[in-house]
Amino acid sequence: MPEDERQHVGPRFIMGTDITLRRVTRDDLPHIRRWLDDSETRALIGAAVPMSEEDAAKWFERVDGDPSRIWYVIVDDEDDSVIGEAGLLRLFPEWRTTDMTVIVGEKERRGKGHGSEAGRLLLDLAFNYLGLHRVAIGVVGFNEAALSFWRKLGFREEGVQRDGYFHDGAFHDFVMMSVLEDDWREQQGRPVGRGGQ
Ligand SMILES: CC(C)(COP(=O)(O)OP(=O)(O)OC[C@H]1O[C@@H](n2cnc3c(N)ncnc32)[C@H](O)[C@@H]1OP(=O)(O)O)[C@@H](O)C(=O)NCCC(=O)NCCS
C-alpha cells in the first residue's frame, strides 16, 4: 500500500504499567518471523507454516495502514525489548465488532502478566475509545493456557467449531469466545451506561 494511502487506526503508542504497545514497523518483522519459526507457538495459535522474509515483507505491505486492523508489538518496559504482538483485526465499525489477538512470542516472558496487560489495554481501546460493542477470538481447543487467559480477561465461550483445526495429522476443536462491552464494564466495576441504577 502506498505510504499516503495508509490509514492507521488507533494511537501509535499505548503506555501501560509494565509494557507499552507500539505500532508495528518493518523493523519488527524479524521478531515476528522468529516467533513463528517456533513450531510449538505455531501449534498454539493455529499458524500453519513459518513465514519467509519475502512473505513477511509482502504481508506487512498489505496490512500496514489497513483500517480494519490495529497492530502493535508488545514492548517490555523493563528492558525495552519487543516480546510479542497484539492487536485488533477484522475491525468492523458498522457492526461495532472486532477480533483480537495477543501473542507473547518470547517464551521466557510468558506468565508474567504481560499478555494480560496487553489484553486489558486493547479492550480499553476497543470499548472506551473506538466505541465497539463486541470483541471476539478463536482459540485452538488444546491451548488450555490461552482459554484460561481469555476467560480471565472476561471472554466467554460461545461455541465450538468441531474439528475446526487440523494440526499434526489430527483434527482439533476451535473454540469461539467473545466479550461484550457490558460484560467488560461490569467486570471493571464501572457503570454500564444503561442509566438509572
Ligand atoms: C496465552 C498468552 C497470551 C498469555 O499471556 P501471558 O503473559 O503468558 O499470561 P499472563 O501472565 O498474563 O497470565 C494470565 C492468565 O493466563 C492463564 N495462563 C497463562 N499462562 C498459563 C499457563 N502456562 N498455563 C495455564 N494458564 C496460563 C492463567 O489464567 C493466567 O492467570 P493466573 O496467572 O492468575 O493463573 C501467552 O502465554 C502466549 O502468547 N502464549 C502463546 C501464544 C498464544 O497461545 N496466544 C493466544 C492465542 S489465542
The ligand as a Gaussian input file, in Angstrom:
#p B3LYP/6-31G(d) Opt

LIG

0 1
 C       -1.642000     -17.009000      26.169000
 C       -0.722000     -15.809000      26.413000
 C       -1.136000     -14.638000      25.510000
 C       -0.933000     -15.369000      27.898000
 O       -0.089000     -14.261000      28.177000
 P        0.909000     -14.342000      29.429000
 O        1.563000     -13.046000      29.592000
 O        1.765000     -15.545000      29.265000
 O       -0.136000     -14.655000      30.609000
 P       -0.370000     -13.855000      31.976000
 O        0.868000     -13.927000      32.809000
 O       -0.921000     -12.522000      31.680000
 O       -1.448000     -14.813000      32.670000
 C       -2.841000     -14.535000      32.683000
 C       -3.635000     -15.808000      32.829000
 O       -3.461000     -16.636000      31.671000
 C       -3.505000     -18.021000      32.069000
 N       -2.208000     -18.641000      31.815000
 C       -1.073000     -18.037000      31.393000
 N       -0.089000     -18.951000      31.230000
 C       -0.621000     -20.150000      31.561000
 C       -0.115000     -21.485000      31.589000
 N        1.139000     -21.770000      31.242000
 N       -0.969000     -22.475000      31.961000
 C       -2.235000     -22.214000      32.286000
 N       -2.777000     -20.960000      32.282000
 C       -1.969000     -19.953000      31.936000
 C       -3.802000     -18.008000      33.561000
 O       -5.217000     -17.986000      33.725000
 C       -3.214000     -16.684000      33.983000
 O       -3.760000     -16.214000      35.170000
 P       -3.035000     -16.556000      36.583000
 O       -1.649000     -16.024000      36.465000
 O       -3.858000     -15.856000      37.599000
 O       -3.055000     -18.049000      36.699000
 C        0.795000     -16.148000      26.208000
 O        1.174000     -17.157000      27.116000
 C        1.072000     -16.600000      24.800000
 O        1.235000     -15.773000      23.937000
 N        1.157000     -17.908000      24.550000
 C        1.490000     -18.447000      23.234000
 C        0.626000     -17.922000      22.099000
 C       -0.864000     -17.990000      22.425000
 O       -1.359000     -19.030000      22.855000
 N       -1.583000     -16.884000      22.188000
 C       -3.004000     -16.855000      22.324000
 C       -3.628000     -17.310000      21.069000
 S       -5.390000     -17.387000      21.203000

